[in-house]
Amino acid sequence: MSALSKRIEPFRALMYNRQIAGDPAQVVAPPYDLIGAARQKQLYERSPYNVVRLELGREADRYGAAEKTLAEWLAAGVVERSARPAIYQYTQTFQVEGRLLHRTGFIARVRLEEFDRGRIVPHERTFPAAKEDRLRLLTALQVNTSSIFALYSGAHPELDRLREQVASREPLIDLVDDLGIRNELRPIEAAGEIALVQRELESPRLLIADGHHRYETALNYRRARRHENASSEPEPYDYTMMTLVACGDPGLVILPTHRVVKSLPAGAIASFTRRASEVFNVEEIAHRDTFRARLNDSGAGAIGVTLKGSSNYLILRLRSRSAMKAAMPGAAAEVRRLDVSVLHALVFDRIFGLGADEIRKGGNIEYTIEIGGALGAVAQGHADGAFLMNPPSIQDVERVSDAGATMPEKSTYFHPKLLTGLVMNPLSDGE
């Protein structure tokens, strides 16, 4: 009989055995959607045990290869189940614009719930291909190799005190990653402390910050398993691994996600300034550094644009919100206010004919937090256009979720990303 009963549960994590796998810094990886071909090669070469071999293999049948690799690692003791169930406190220390910040979350099993219940909610739309990929991997491994990142609402002074107490203990893992971010992991094993986390996080709404595809994949996997095994008791596959961070955490940072478009209609590029001027105030700037500074200083409401063949950079500011109401009449007001919605509706769709369905197919738009790289892609002829954003606030994200709506894909970039490979969550309670 399953012992699972709470919304939040500790788990016997699957972890690397240092005596075999070596330094933890050599076996962790960034999230799968940040791993390009060059990064994948680097991680493969870094260690024969790097988690990329499970998370994003390069083999022709990467799902079968990942399943075989995990079985071999388990047999050889490369990875082992922890002796005791635990919730893990995960702290990341990093710098943004000269400020030293700390962000702390609790890694736990969280019981899956459908979005329509309103207790676990998304804030972004997803891409179908990514969900299919993650489902095939989860089906092969039956292990959560990476954690979903979610934000919990409300004030929780008892949790804050526990967080401070646990932070004073010796970390189980303490490593600095390739971006210079310090990652510390501390287990919470005492029954009373686990019960406190369970009690405090039983009711708050959880807002998915990162990992929408993996959460929807976990729901799909649960449906498939329940179809095979209609258990009346909660099973491990009724849960998924999440890192839970307070909405008010002082280290919560959202970076802008810029759009780099490979191919745009030549006629639309040629007439862009004229067409944009119909609904935007358009400012033309000759120098790149001035453009970057002006965009940054402008904050919300400003969209930066550079197009193939143009010697000037543009900053767009919407003249009237009525244009968005006409363009997105069925959308919630909270969604229409977003800069990314303005970009998608009044620039991508209205001027370039890039509709939502085409964007969701993927392939033509790349997403980056690197403004220099976005501008360089156009300057070097690798892309037809770059569209630069200022980041939404956490309040923007919450307002959209409160309205029961979602933002366009890749609207937010929560920084830093959670490392993959610190702990993994087997979807069984066997050995």
C-alpha distance (Angstrom), angle and dihedral (degrees) to the residues before:
residue distance angle dihedral
M1 . . .
S2 3.79 . .
A3 3.82 116.7 .
L4 3.80 92.0 -154.8
S5 3.79 114.2 115.5
K6 3.82 111.3 134.3
R7 3.78 131.6 79.5
I8 3.81 88.9 -121.8
E9 3.80 117.7 42.5
P10 3.81 134.8 178.3
F11 3.79 116.6 -127.9
R12 3.76 141.6 -157.9
A13 3.76 96.4 -112.6
L14 3.76 125.4 -144.7
M15 3.81 104.1 -124.3
Y16 3.78 138.4 173.3
N17 3.81 117.6 -95.0
R18 3.80 102.7 -129.9
Q19 3.81 93.0 -156.2
I20 3.80 88.0 66.9
A21 3.81 106.5 20.2
G22 3.80 95.5 40.7
D23 3.80 127.6 -156.9
P24 3.84 111.1 20.4
A25 3.81 89.6 -138.4
Q26 3.82 88.6 66.4
V27 3.81 96.5 54.8
V28 3.82 103.7 43.4
A29 3.81 125.0 89.1
P30 3.80 140.3 -170.9
P31 3.83 119.3 -100.9
Y32 3.80 114.4 -62.8
D33 3.81 94.3 -112.1
L34 3.81 90.6 60.2
I35 3.80 94.3 53.6
G36 3.79 114.4 98.2
A37 3.80 125.4 -179.6
A38 3.82 94.9 -86.3
R39 3.81 92.6 47.9
Q40 3.78 91.1 46.5
K41 3.82 90.4 53.5
Q42 3.80 91.1 48.5
L43 3.81 92.2 51.8
Y44 3.80 92.3 47.2
E45 3.80 89.8 53.0
R46 3.79 93.8 44.2
S47 3.80 95.0 67.1
P48 3.82 138.2 -10.1
Y49 3.80 84.7 -132.7
N50 3.79 100.5 49.6
V51 3.79 110.9 138.3
V52 3.82 90.6 -125.8
R53 3.81 85.5 82.6
L54 3.80 87.1 67.6
E55 3.80 100.8 30.4
L56 3.82 101.4 44.0
G57 3.78 113.3 0.9
R58 3.79 123.3 -172.4
E59 3.80 96.6 -143.7
A60 3.81 120.6 113.9
D61 3.81 89.8 -112.8
R62 3.76 97.1 34.3
Y63 3.81 94.3 169.4
G64 3.79 93.2 54.5
A65 3.79 90.7 42.4
A66 3.81 91.4 51.4
E67 3.81 91.0 50.3
K68 3.80 91.1 50.5
T69 3.82 92.4 45.8
L70 3.80 93.2 51.0
A71 3.81 91.6 48.7
E72 3.81 90.0 51.2
W73 3.79 92.6 47.9
L74 3.80 91.7 49.7
A75 3.80 92.0 49.1
A76 3.81 92.4 48.5
G77 3.80 94.7 44.4
V78 3.82 94.2 -115.5
V79 3.80 87.7 132.7
E80 3.79 124.4 25.3
R81 3.78 139.2 -176.7
S82 3.80 112.3 -106.3
A83 3.79 114.0 -111.1
R84 3.81 96.4 -123.2
P85 3.80 134.4 33.1
A86 3.78 111.8 -104.8
I87 3.76 145.3 168.6
Y88 3.80 110.1 -134.1
Q89 3.79 126.8 -138.0
Y90 3.80 108.7 -144.2
T91 3.80 119.7 -165.9
Q92 3.79 125.8 -175.6
T93 3.80 121.0 -166.8
F94 3.80 117.4 -163.5
Q95 3.78 146.1 144.0
V96 3.80 129.1 -111.9
E97 3.80 119.4 -178.6
G98 3.80 91.2 -20.0
R99 3.82 95.3 -48.6
L100 3.81 119.8 120.6
L101 3.79 108.9 -137.1
H102 3.80 136.7 -177.9
R103 3.81 125.8 -156.6
T104 3.79 121.3 -172.5
G105 3.77 132.0 -170.6
F106 3.79 140.8 167.5
I107 3.81 117.5 -116.8
A108 3.80 110.0 -148.3
R109 3.75 145.1 138.4
V110 3.80 108.3 -88.2
R111 3.80 122.2 -163.4
L112 3.79 111.4 -114.8
E113 3.79 119.3 -116.9
E114 3.78 131.9 179.6
F115 3.80 114.1 -106.2
D116 3.79 93.5 -119.4
R117 3.81 90.4 69.6
G118 3.80 88.0 68.2
R119 3.82 96.9 -137.6
I120 3.79 96.6 100.4
V121 3.79 111.5 32.7
P122 3.81 137.3 179.8
H123 3.77 126.0 -138.3
E124 3.83 100.7 -167.0
R125 3.77 136.4 50.4
T126 3.81 118.3 -117.4
F127 3.81 139.5 -132.4
P128 3.84 116.1 -116.2
A129 3.83 95.4 -141.5
A130 3.80 92.8 56.5
K131 3.81 91.9 52.1
E132 3.81 91.7 51.2
D133 3.82 90.3 50.5
R134 3.81 93.7 49.4
L135 3.82 92.5 46.1
R136 3.79 92.2 53.5
L137 3.80 90.1 50.1
L138 3.80 94.3 46.7
T139 3.80 91.1 48.2
A140 3.81 90.4 51.7
L141 3.82 97.5 45.9
Q142 3.81 103.6 27.2
V143 3.80 85.3 -151.2
N144 3.81 132.5 106.1
T145 3.79 98.8 -127.8
S146 3.82 93.4 -179.9
S147 3.77 134.8 33.0
I148 3.78 129.2 -115.6
F149 3.82 112.2 -129.4
A150 3.82 114.9 -134.1
L151 3.79 136.0 170.5
Y152 3.79 123.3 -136.2
S153 3.77 122.1 -148.8
G154 3.79 132.2 -132.9
A155 3.81 137.6 34.4
H156 3.80 116.6 -62.0
P157 3.83 110.9 178.0
E158 3.81 93.1 171.9
L159 3.80 90.3 55.5
D160 3.80 89.6 47.4
R161 3.81 90.1 54.5
L162 3.80 91.8 47.4
R163 3.79 90.1 49.8
E164 3.81 90.1 55.1
Q165 3.80 92.4 47.6
V166 3.79 93.8 49.6
A167 3.82 91.8 45.8
S168 3.82 89.3 62.7
R169 3.81 91.6 61.3
E170 3.79 126.6 91.7
P171 3.82 109.7 -89.7
L172 3.78 120.6 -118.2
I173 3.81 88.7 -146.4
D174 3.79 126.0 21.1
L175 3.79 116.5 172.3
V176 3.78 140.6 150.1
D177 3.80 112.7 -135.5
D178 3.80 130.7 -147.2
L179 3.82 91.6 -83.9
G180 3.79 92.7 54.5
I181 3.80 92.5 -106.2
R182 3.80 116.6 144.4
N183 3.80 113.2 -133.6
E184 3.81 119.2 -165.1
L185 3.80 125.8 -176.9
R186 3.82 124.2 -167.4
P187 3.81 124.9 177.3
I188 3.80 121.6 -130.7
E189 3.81 105.0 -153.8
A190 3.81 105.3 150.9
A191 3.79 111.1 110.1
G192 3.79 93.4 -133.9
E193 3.81 93.4 51.8
I194 3.80 92.3 46.7
A195 3.80 89.5 50.0
L196 3.81 90.0 51.7
V197 3.81 91.6 54.9
Q198 3.80 90.7 46.0
R199 3.79 92.4 49.8
E200 3.80 95.9 45.9
L201 3.81 94.9 46.7
E202 3.79 98.6 40.5
S203 3.80 94.8 95.4
P204 3.83 112.2 22.8
R205 3.76 119.8 106.3
L206 3.80 112.5 -108.3
L207 3.80 116.6 -142.4
I208 3.80 114.5 -159.9
A209 3.80 108.1 -128.4
D210 3.81 99.1 173.1
G211 3.78 129.4 5.1
H212 3.81 104.4 50.2
H213 3.81 91.4 147.1
R214 3.80 92.1 49.5
Y215 3.79 92.7 48.1
E216 3.80 93.1 51.0
T217 3.80 87.4 45.3
A218 3.81 90.1 53.7
L219 3.82 89.5 52.5
N220 3.80 91.1 50.5
Y221 3.80 91.5 47.0
R222 3.81 90.7 50.4
R223 3.81 90.9 51.5
A224 3.80 90.6 52.4
R225 3.80 93.6 47.8
R226 3.79 92.7 46.8
H227 3.79 89.1 51.9
E228 3.81 88.2 56.1
N229 3.79 96.2 39.5
A230 3.80 117.2 25.1
S231 3.81 96.0 -163.8
S232 3.79 119.7 175.7
E233 3.80 90.2 -152.5
P234 3.83 124.9 73.8
E235 3.81 110.8 -96.4
P236 3.82 129.9 -160.8
Y237 3.81 89.9 -103.2
D238 3.81 87.8 61.2
Y239 3.82 85.7 70.5
T240 3.78 136.4 57.6
M241 3.79 133.0 -162.9
M242 3.79 114.9 -98.4
T243 3.78 137.1 172.5
L244 3.80 106.6 -140.8
V245 3.82 118.0 -153.8
A246 3.80 127.9 178.5
C247 3.81 115.4 -107.2
G248 3.80 86.9 -130.6
D249 3.80 96.3 50.3
P250 3.83 106.6 138.3
G251 3.80 89.8 -138.0
L252 3.79 94.6 58.7
V253 3.81 106.2 122.0
I254 3.81 130.5 174.9
L255 3.80 118.0 -164.2
P256 3.82 124.5 -162.0
T257 3.80 118.4 -96.5
H258 3.80 110.9 -144.7
R259 3.82 124.8 -158.1
V260 3.80 122.6 -130.5
V261 3.81 111.9 -169.3
K262 3.78 117.1 -159.3
S263 3.80 98.9 -162.8
L264 3.81 130.4 26.6
P265 3.83 129.7 166.6
A266 3.80 109.6 -89.6
G267 3.80 92.8 -137.5
A268 3.79 92.1 52.9
I269 3.81 90.4 50.4
A270 3.80 90.9 51.4
S271 3.80 93.5 50.2
F272 3.78 97.1 36.0
T273 3.79 100.6 110.2
R274 3.80 92.0 48.1
R275 3.82 93.7 47.1
A276 3.79 93.5 44.1
S277 3.80 91.1 51.1
E278 3.80 89.3 64.5
V279 3.83 91.2 73.6
F280 3.82 105.4 8.3
N281 3.76 137.6 59.7
V282 3.80 100.3 -123.8
E283 3.80 121.3 -152.0
E284 3.81 117.0 -167.6
I285 3.81 118.2 -151.8
A286 3.79 125.2 -173.7
H287 3.80 102.4 -161.0
R288 3.80 125.4 63.9
D289 3.81 96.8 -142.7
T290 3.80 91.8 49.6
F291 3.79 89.6 48.5
R292 3.81 93.4 51.2
A293 3.80 92.2 47.6
R294 3.81 93.1 47.1
L295 3.80 92.3 49.3
N296 3.79 91.8 49.3
D297 3.80 93.0 47.4
S298 3.81 92.2 47.4
G299 3.81 93.8 62.6
A300 3.78 121.3 -177.8
G301 3.79 115.6 12.7
A302 3.80 97.1 38.2
I303 3.82 125.1 102.8
G304 3.79 121.4 -170.1
V305 3.81 120.9 -145.5
T306 3.79 135.6 -172.8
L307 3.81 121.7 175.7
K308 3.77 136.0 -167.9
G309 3.79 112.4 -88.2
S310 3.81 95.6 14.3
S311 3.80 121.1 120.2
N312 3.81 92.7 -161.8
Y313 3.76 133.8 67.8
L314 3.80 119.1 -136.2
I315 3.78 134.2 -145.6
L316 3.79 115.7 -161.9
R317 3.80 124.4 -157.1
L318 3.79 119.3 -177.5
R319 3.79 112.8 -116.9
S320 3.79 98.2 -154.8
R321 3.79 135.6 6.8
S322 3.80 88.1 -136.8
A323 3.81 88.6 80.4
M324 3.80 89.9 62.0
K325 3.79 92.6 46.6
A326 3.80 88.7 54.5
A327 3.81 93.0 44.8
M328 3.83 96.1 45.8
P329 3.82 105.8 24.1
G330 3.79 94.0 158.2
A331 3.82 96.3 47.6
A332 3.78 125.0 99.8
A333 3.80 114.5 -100.9
E334 3.82 88.6 -120.1
V335 3.81 89.5 60.7
R336 3.81 95.1 44.3
R337 3.82 90.2 55.9
L338 3.80 93.3 61.0
D339 3.80 118.9 104.1
V340 3.80 89.6 -137.8
S341 3.82 90.0 55.8
V342 3.79 90.0 50.5
L343 3.81 89.8 51.1
H344 3.79 94.3 48.7
A345 3.81 96.8 43.3
L346 3.80 104.6 36.3
V347 3.80 101.6 28.4
F348 3.80 110.6 24.9
D349 3.80 97.8 34.3
R350 3.82 103.8 27.1
I351 3.81 99.7 39.9
F352 3.81 105.8 22.9
G353 3.79 101.4 28.1
L354 3.81 93.1 -124.2
G355 3.79 102.0 146.5
A356 3.78 128.3 -167.9
D357 3.81 94.2 -100.7
E358 3.79 92.9 54.0
I359 3.81 91.9 47.3
R360 3.79 91.3 51.0
K361 3.81 90.6 53.7
G362 3.80 87.9 64.7
G363 3.78 129.5 -154.1
N364 3.81 101.7 98.7
I365 3.80 101.1 62.2
E366 3.78 127.4 56.5
Y367 3.79 122.7 -165.4
T368 3.79 123.4 -143.8
I369 3.80 141.1 163.6
E370 3.81 90.3 -152.1
I371 3.80 108.7 96.7
G372 3.80 92.1 -173.6
G373 3.79 91.4 53.8
A374 3.81 91.5 48.6
L375 3.80 92.8 51.5
G376 3.79 91.4 43.1
A377 3.80 92.8 53.7
V378 3.81 89.9 61.7
A379 3.81 95.7 39.2
Q380 3.83 90.7 52.4
G381 3.80 93.7 47.0
H382 3.80 96.6 -111.1
A383 3.80 93.5 118.4
D384 3.79 138.5 24.5
G385 3.78 96.8 -136.5
A386 3.80 146.0 5.8
F387 3.79 122.3 -155.4
L388 3.77 115.5 -163.5
M389 3.77 126.6 -155.8
N390 3.77 140.8 -167.8
P391 3.81 111.7 -132.1
P392 3.79 123.9 -97.6
S393 3.79 116.7 -119.8
I394 3.78 124.4 -114.5
Q395 3.81 85.4 -111.5
D396 3.82 89.0 58.8
V397 3.79 89.7 52.6
E398 3.80 92.8 48.1
R399 3.81 93.1 47.7
V400 3.79 91.6 53.5
S401 3.80 91.4 49.2
D402 3.80 92.1 45.5
A403 3.81 87.4 55.8
G404 3.80 90.0 54.6
A405 3.80 90.3 -115.5
T406 3.80 136.7 118.5
M407 3.78 134.3 -133.9
P408 3.82 123.2 -124.6
E409 3.79 116.8 -83.2
K410 3.82 116.3 -72.4
S411 3.80 94.3 10.6
T412 3.79 94.6 141.9
Y413 3.79 137.7 39.6
F414 3.78 111.2 -164.5
H415 3.79 108.6 -156.9
P416 2.94 130.3 -114.4
K417 3.78 105.3 27.9
L418 3.79 119.9 -134.8
L419 3.79 114.2 -103.2
T420 3.78 118.6 -116.9
G421 3.80 117.5 -133.8
L422 3.80 103.5 35.7
V423 3.80 90.9 105.6
M424 3.80 132.9 -8.5
N425 3.79 128.9 -157.3
P426 3.83 118.2 -135.3
L427 3.79 112.5 -148.6
S428 3.79 90.8 -136.8
D429 3.79 133.3 59.8
G430 3.80 95.0 -138.6
E431 3.77 125.2 105.4
